[in-house]
Amino acid sequence: MEIERKFLISQENLPQNLVSYPSKKIQQGYLCTDPVVRIRRSNDSYYLTYKSKGLMCREEYNLPLTQEAYEHLKPKADGVIISKTRYVIPEKDGLTIELDIFDAPYQGLFLAEVEFSSEEEAISYIPPEWFGEEVTNSSKYHNSTLSKGICQL
């Protein structure tokens, strides 16, 4: 079960020392968006992911792929291949902020996600001041929606 909250971040509120945090380059495509079936390259690791419907809480299953399987499936992806850099930033209470900085065609989009172990923990979470609008309950900012290339930011 994936339990997360998602927030927009404005460019002027990005952490100043971003390069000091671990990061990975992510590229992902969607073979299906209902239900979500995604292929992802994260640095030199490859995955096939299934996600159920939902906003804050969704079932999620990850299966490892080889680079060859990823490259074979990539041309079969519908719509836009999403490319972004993900920074992993420590947060209070042992939590982690995953800050995604998107490449074209979504350059200028900055999203922060925080994952939780329970719905109660997610609901009681108070985000840091540098977070902007919460978009947890909007599928507009799901990567599967962005892959359709129809999202106006």
C-alpha atoms as an extended CHARMM CRD file, in Angstrom:
* protein
*
       153  EXT
         1         1  MET       CA              0.0000000000        0.0000000000        0.0000000000  PROA      1               0.0000000000
         2         2  GLU       CA              1.3130000000        3.4230000000       -0.9810000000  PROA      2               0.0000000000
         3         3  ILE       CA              0.1280000000        6.2500000000        1.2780000000  PROA      3               0.0000000000
         4         4  GLU       CA              1.4310000000        9.6470000000        0.2090000000  PROA      4               0.0000000000
         5         5  ARG       CA              0.6500000000       13.3250000000        0.1210000000  PROA      5               0.0000000000
         6         6  LYS       CA              1.7440000000       15.5010000000       -2.7830000000  PROA      6               0.0000000000
         7         7  PHE       CA              2.4920000000       19.2400000000       -2.9080000000  PROA      7               0.0000000000
         8         8  LEU       CA              3.3830000000       21.7910000000       -5.5750000000  PROA      8               0.0000000000
         9         9  ILE       CA              6.5970000000       23.6990000000       -4.9540000000  PROA      9               0.0000000000
        10        10  SER       CA              7.3720000000       27.0950000000       -6.4670000000  PROA      10              0.0000000000
        11        11  GLN       CA             10.8050000000       27.6460000000       -7.9770000000  PROA      11              0.0000000000
        12        12  GLU       CA             11.6020000000       30.4230000000       -5.5000000000  PROA      12              0.0000000000
        13        13  ASN       CA             10.8880000000       28.0230000000       -2.5950000000  PROA      13              0.0000000000
        14        14  LEU       CA             13.1950000000       25.2210000000       -3.7470000000  PROA      14              0.0000000000
        15        15  PRO       CA             15.8470000000       24.3600000000       -1.1470000000  PROA      15              0.0000000000
        16        16  GLN       CA             19.0460000000       26.3430000000       -1.7690000000  PROA      16              0.0000000000
        17        17  ASN       CA             21.3380000000       23.3700000000       -1.1430000000  PROA      17              0.0000000000
        18        18  LEU       CA             19.5120000000       20.9280000000       -3.4220000000  PROA      18              0.0000000000
        19        19  VAL       CA             22.6890000000       19.4440000000       -4.9270000000  PROA      19              0.0000000000
        20        20  SER       CA             23.7940000000       18.3290000000       -1.4480000000  PROA      20              0.0000000000
        21        21  TYR       CA             20.9630000000       15.7480000000       -1.3140000000  PROA      21              0.0000000000
        22        22  PRO       CA             21.0250000000       12.3230000000       -2.9730000000  PROA      22              0.0000000000
        23        23  SER       CA             19.3170000000       12.3210000000       -6.3500000000  PROA      23              0.0000000000
        24        24  LYS       CA             18.4080000000        9.9900000000       -9.1660000000  PROA      24              0.0000000000
        25        25  LYS       CA             17.4400000000       10.4940000000      -12.7760000000  PROA      25              0.0000000000
        26        26  ILE       CA             14.0560000000        8.9290000000      -13.5300000000  PROA      26              0.0000000000
        27        27  GLN       CA             12.4800000000        8.1720000000      -16.8680000000  PROA      27              0.0000000000
        28        28  GLN       CA              9.0780000000        6.5070000000      -17.0110000000  PROA      28              0.0000000000
        29        29  GLY       CA              6.3950000000        5.5920000000      -19.4880000000  PROA      29              0.0000000000
        30        30  TYR       CA              2.8760000000        4.2680000000      -19.1760000000  PROA      30              0.0000000000
        31        31  LEU       CA              1.6900000000        1.1200000000      -20.9120000000  PROA      31              0.0000000000
        32        32  CYS       CA             -1.7870000000        1.7240000000      -19.4510000000  PROA      32              0.0000000000
        33        33  THR       CA             -3.2730000000        4.4600000000      -17.2510000000  PROA      33              0.0000000000
        34        34  ASP       CA             -6.4450000000        2.6730000000      -16.0550000000  PROA      34              0.0000000000
        35        35  PRO       CA             -5.2050000000        0.7220000000      -14.1900000000  PROA      35              0.0000000000
        36        36  VAL       CA             -1.7470000000        2.2620000000      -14.0790000000  PROA      36              0.0000000000
        37        37  VAL       CA              0.9640000000        0.0450000000      -15.5490000000  PROA      37              0.0000000000
        38        38  ARG       CA              4.2590000000        1.8910000000      -15.6700000000  PROA      38              0.0000000000
        39        39  ILE       CA              7.8210000000        1.1510000000      -16.7210000000  PROA      39              0.0000000000
        40        40  ARG       CA             10.5610000000        3.1110000000      -14.9720000000  PROA      40              0.0000000000
        41        41  ARG       CA             14.2710000000        3.6020000000      -15.2420000000  PROA      41              0.0000000000
        42        42  SER       CA             15.7780000000        4.9690000000      -12.0280000000  PROA      42              0.0000000000
        43        43  ASN       CA             19.4880000000        5.5490000000      -12.6320000000  PROA      43              0.0000000000
        44        44  ASP       CA             20.5470000000        2.0020000000      -13.6150000000  PROA      44              0.0000000000
        45        45  SER       CA             17.5620000000        0.1250000000      -12.1220000000  PROA      45              0.0000000000
        46        46  TYR       CA             14.4440000000       -0.8400000000      -14.0720000000  PROA      46              0.0000000000
        47        47  TYR       CA             10.9100000000       -1.6410000000      -12.8680000000  PROA      47              0.0000000000
        48        48  LEU       CA              7.4220000000       -2.5090000000      -14.0080000000  PROA      48              0.0000000000
        49        49  THR       CA              4.8410000000       -1.0450000000      -11.6170000000  PROA      49              0.0000000000
        50        50  TYR       CA              1.1130000000       -1.5970000000      -11.1770000000  PROA      50              0.0000000000
        51        51  LYS       CA             -0.8950000000        1.0060000000       -9.2320000000  PROA      51              0.0000000000
        52        52  SER       CA             -4.5730000000        0.7480000000       -8.3310000000  PROA      52              0.0000000000
        53        53  LYS       CA             -7.0240000000        3.6460000000       -8.4470000000  PROA      53              0.0000000000
        54        54  GLY       CA             -6.9150000000        6.1390000000       -5.6040000000  PROA      54              0.0000000000
        55        55  LEU       CA             -5.4870000000        9.4540000000       -4.5090000000  PROA      55              0.0000000000
        56        56  MET       CA             -3.7820000000        9.4100000000       -1.1060000000  PROA      56              0.0000000000
        57        57  CYS       CA             -3.8630000000        5.5940000000       -0.7280000000  PROA      57              0.0000000000
        58        58  ARG       CA             -3.2380000000        3.1290000000       -3.5560000000  PROA      58              0.0000000000
        59        59  GLU       CA             -2.0530000000       -0.4180000000       -3.9630000000  PROA      59              0.0000000000
        60        60  GLU       CA              1.3620000000       -0.5150000000       -5.6240000000  PROA      60              0.0000000000
        61        61  TYR       CA              3.4000000000       -3.4630000000       -6.8590000000  PROA      61              0.0000000000
        62        62  ASN       CA              6.9200000000       -3.1900000000       -8.2980000000  PROA      62              0.0000000000
        63        63  LEU       CA              8.5820000000       -5.9050000000      -10.3410000000  PROA      63              0.0000000000
        64        64  PRO       CA             12.2130000000       -5.7200000000      -11.4530000000  PROA      64              0.0000000000
        65        65  LEU       CA             12.9460000000       -5.4780000000      -15.1740000000  PROA      65              0.0000000000
        66        66  THR       CA             16.1460000000       -5.9120000000      -17.1180000000  PROA      66              0.0000000000
        67        67  GLN       CA             17.4500000000       -3.0050000000      -19.1720000000  PROA      67              0.0000000000
        68        68  GLU       CA             16.6160000000       -5.0180000000      -22.2950000000  PROA      68              0.0000000000
        69        69  ALA       CA             12.9930000000       -5.5370000000      -21.1800000000  PROA      69              0.0000000000
        70        70  TYR       CA             12.6700000000       -1.8330000000      -20.3440000000  PROA      70              0.0000000000
        71        71  GLU       CA             14.0500000000       -0.8030000000      -23.7530000000  PROA      71              0.0000000000
        72        72  HSD       CA             11.7060000000       -3.2940000000      -25.4620000000  PROA      72              0.0000000000
        73        73  LEU       CA              8.6440000000       -1.9030000000      -23.6370000000  PROA      73              0.0000000000
        74        74  LYS       CA              9.5580000000        1.7930000000      -23.8740000000  PROA      74              0.0000000000
        75        75  PRO       CA              8.3530000000        2.2910000000      -27.4990000000  PROA      75              0.0000000000
        76        76  LYS       CA              5.0530000000        0.6870000000      -26.4970000000  PROA      76              0.0000000000
        77        77  ALA       CA              4.3630000000        3.3840000000      -23.8810000000  PROA      77              0.0000000000
        78        78  ASP       CA              1.4510000000        5.7010000000      -24.5990000000  PROA      78              0.0000000000
        79        79  GLY       CA              1.9550000000        9.4520000000      -24.6860000000  PROA      79              0.0000000000
        80        80  VAL       CA              4.8430000000       11.3740000000      -23.1780000000  PROA      80              0.0000000000
        81        81  ILE       CA              7.8330000000        9.6740000000      -21.5560000000  PROA      81              0.0000000000
        82        82  ILE       CA              8.2130000000       11.5120000000      -18.2470000000  PROA      82              0.0000000000
        83        83  SER       CA             11.7570000000       12.5550000000      -17.3420000000  PROA      83              0.0000000000
        84        84  LYS       CA             12.6850000000       14.1010000000      -14.0000000000  PROA      84              0.0000000000
        85        85  THR       CA             15.3220000000       14.3430000000      -11.3130000000  PROA      85              0.0000000000
        86        86  ARG       CA             14.2590000000       13.1620000000       -7.8650000000  PROA      86              0.0000000000
        87        87  TYR       CA             15.9780000000       14.5750000000       -4.7830000000  PROA      87              0.0000000000
        88        88  VAL       CA             15.6430000000       12.6860000000       -1.5010000000  PROA      88              0.0000000000
        89        89  ILE       CA             15.4510000000       15.1230000000        1.4140000000  PROA      89              0.0000000000
        90        90  PRO       CA             15.2660000000       14.0820000000        5.0840000000  PROA      90              0.0000000000
        91        91  GLU       CA             12.1260000000       15.3200000000        6.8550000000  PROA      91              0.0000000000
        92        92  LYS       CA             11.0770000000       15.4180000000       10.4920000000  PROA      92              0.0000000000
        93        93  ASP       CA              9.8880000000       12.3030000000       12.3330000000  PROA      93              0.0000000000
        94        94  GLY       CA             12.0300000000       10.0090000000       10.1640000000  PROA      94              0.0000000000
        95        95  LEU       CA             10.0460000000       10.8470000000        7.0260000000  PROA      95              0.0000000000
        96        96  THR       CA             11.5100000000       11.5830000000        3.6000000000  PROA      96              0.0000000000
        97        97  ILE       CA             10.5790000000       14.2140000000        1.0300000000  PROA      97              0.0000000000
        98        98  GLU       CA             10.9280000000       13.1240000000       -2.5880000000  PROA      98              0.0000000000
        99        99  LEU       CA             11.2480000000       16.3160000000       -4.6250000000  PROA      99              0.0000000000
       100       100  ASP       CA             10.7290000000       15.8410000000       -8.3680000000  PROA      100             0.0000000000
       101       101  ILE       CA             12.0570000000       18.4390000000      -10.7960000000  PROA      101             0.0000000000
       102       102  PHE       CA             10.5900000000       17.7170000000      -14.2140000000  PROA      102             0.0000000000
       103       103  ASP       CA             12.2570000000       18.0190000000      -17.6030000000  PROA      103             0.0000000000
       104       104  ALA       CA             10.4750000000       19.1270000000      -20.8010000000  PROA      104             0.0000000000
       105       105  PRO       CA              7.6350000000       19.1380000000      -21.6040000000  PROA      105             0.0000000000
       106       106  TYR       CA              6.9080000000       19.7920000000      -17.9260000000  PROA      106             0.0000000000
       107       107  GLN       CA              9.9860000000       21.8930000000      -17.1950000000  PROA      107             0.0000000000
       108       108  GLY       CA              9.0890000000       24.2710000000      -14.3610000000  PROA      108             0.0000000000
       109       109  LEU       CA              6.9520000000       21.7010000000      -12.5360000000  PROA      109             0.0000000000
       110       110  PHE       CA              8.2190000000       20.8860000000       -9.0460000000  PROA      110             0.0000000000
       111       111  LEU       CA              6.3670000000       18.2900000000       -6.9470000000  PROA      111             0.0000000000
       112       112  ALA       CA              7.1460000000       17.0580000000       -3.4410000000  PROA      112             0.0000000000
       113       113  GLU       CA              5.7920000000       13.7630000000       -2.1500000000  PROA      113             0.0000000000
       114       114  VAL       CA              5.9310000000       12.3920000000        1.3690000000  PROA      114             0.0000000000
       115       115  GLU       CA              5.1160000000        8.7110000000        1.9880000000  PROA      115             0.0000000000
       116       116  PHE       CA              3.6230000000        7.4600000000        5.2390000000  PROA      116             0.0000000000
       117       117  SER       CA              3.1480000000        4.1360000000        6.9910000000  PROA      117             0.0000000000
       118       118  SER       CA             -0.5050000000        4.8240000000        7.8910000000  PROA      118             0.0000000000
       119       119  GLU       CA             -3.4190000000        7.0370000000        6.8970000000  PROA      119             0.0000000000
       120       120  GLU       CA             -3.4360000000        8.5230000000       10.4010000000  PROA      120             0.0000000000
       121       121  GLU       CA              0.2070000000        9.5560000000       10.0450000000  PROA      121             0.0000000000
       122       122  ALA       CA             -0.5490000000       11.1020000000        6.6310000000  PROA      122             0.0000000000
       123       123  ILE       CA             -3.5610000000       13.0460000000        7.8890000000  PROA      123             0.0000000000
       124       124  SER       CA             -1.7010000000       14.4470000000       10.9190000000  PROA      124             0.0000000000
       125       125  TYR       CA              1.3650000000       15.5140000000        8.8820000000  PROA      125             0.0000000000
       126       126  ILE       CA              2.1420000000       19.2370000000        8.9160000000  PROA      126             0.0000000000
       127       127  PRO       CA              4.1810000000       20.1220000000        5.8140000000  PROA      127             0.0000000000
       128       128  PRO       CA              7.1820000000       22.4610000000        5.9520000000  PROA      128             0.0000000000
       129       129  GLU       CA              6.6790000000       26.1370000000        5.1330000000  PROA      129             0.0000000000
       130       130  TRP       CA              8.3970000000       25.8690000000        1.7440000000  PROA      130             0.0000000000
       131       131  PHE       CA              5.6880000000       23.5160000000        0.4390000000  PROA      131             0.0000000000
       132       132  GLY       CA              2.9910000000       25.0940000000       -1.7190000000  PROA      132             0.0000000000
       133       133  GLU       CA             -0.5040000000       23.9740000000       -2.6430000000  PROA      133             0.0000000000
       134       134  GLU       CA             -1.4240000000       20.4290000000       -1.6870000000  PROA      134             0.0000000000
       135       135  VAL       CA             -2.4950000000       18.4130000000       -4.7500000000  PROA      135             0.0000000000
       136       136  THR       CA             -2.9020000000       14.9960000000       -3.1020000000  PROA      136             0.0000000000
       137       137  ASN       CA             -6.5880000000       14.8550000000       -4.0020000000  PROA      137             0.0000000000
       138       138  SER       CA             -6.1080000000       15.8800000000       -7.6290000000  PROA      138             0.0000000000
       139       139  SER       CA             -5.2690000000       13.2780000000      -10.2550000000  PROA      139             0.0000000000
       140       140  LYS       CA             -4.1170000000       16.1880000000      -12.4740000000  PROA      140             0.0000000000
       141       141  TYR       CA             -0.6100000000       15.8290000000      -11.0240000000  PROA      141             0.0000000000
       142       142  HSD       CA             -0.3680000000       12.0410000000      -11.2210000000  PROA      142             0.0000000000
       143       143  ASN       CA              2.4930000000       11.1540000000      -13.5540000000  PROA      143             0.0000000000
       144       144  SER       CA              0.0750000000        8.8920000000      -15.4350000000  PROA      144             0.0000000000
       145       145  THR       CA             -2.0530000000       11.9710000000      -16.2100000000  PROA      145             0.0000000000
       146       146  LEU       CA              1.0120000000       14.0170000000      -17.1850000000  PROA      146             0.0000000000
       147       147  SER       CA              2.0290000000       11.2220000000      -19.5790000000  PROA      147             0.0000000000
       148       148  LYS       CA             -1.0880000000       11.9120000000      -21.6300000000  PROA      148             0.0000000000
       149       149  GLY       CA              0.4040000000       15.2910000000      -22.5760000000  PROA      149             0.0000000000
       150       150  ILE       CA             -2.8800000000       17.1030000000      -21.9610000000  PROA      150             0.0000000000
       151       151  CYS       CA             -2.1140000000       18.7080000000      -18.5970000000  PROA      151             0.0000000000
       152       152  GLN       CA             -1.9780000000       22.4930000000      -18.6750000000  PROA      152             0.0000000000
       153       153  LEU       CA              0.2280000000       23.7700000000      -15.8640000000  PROA      153             0.0000000000
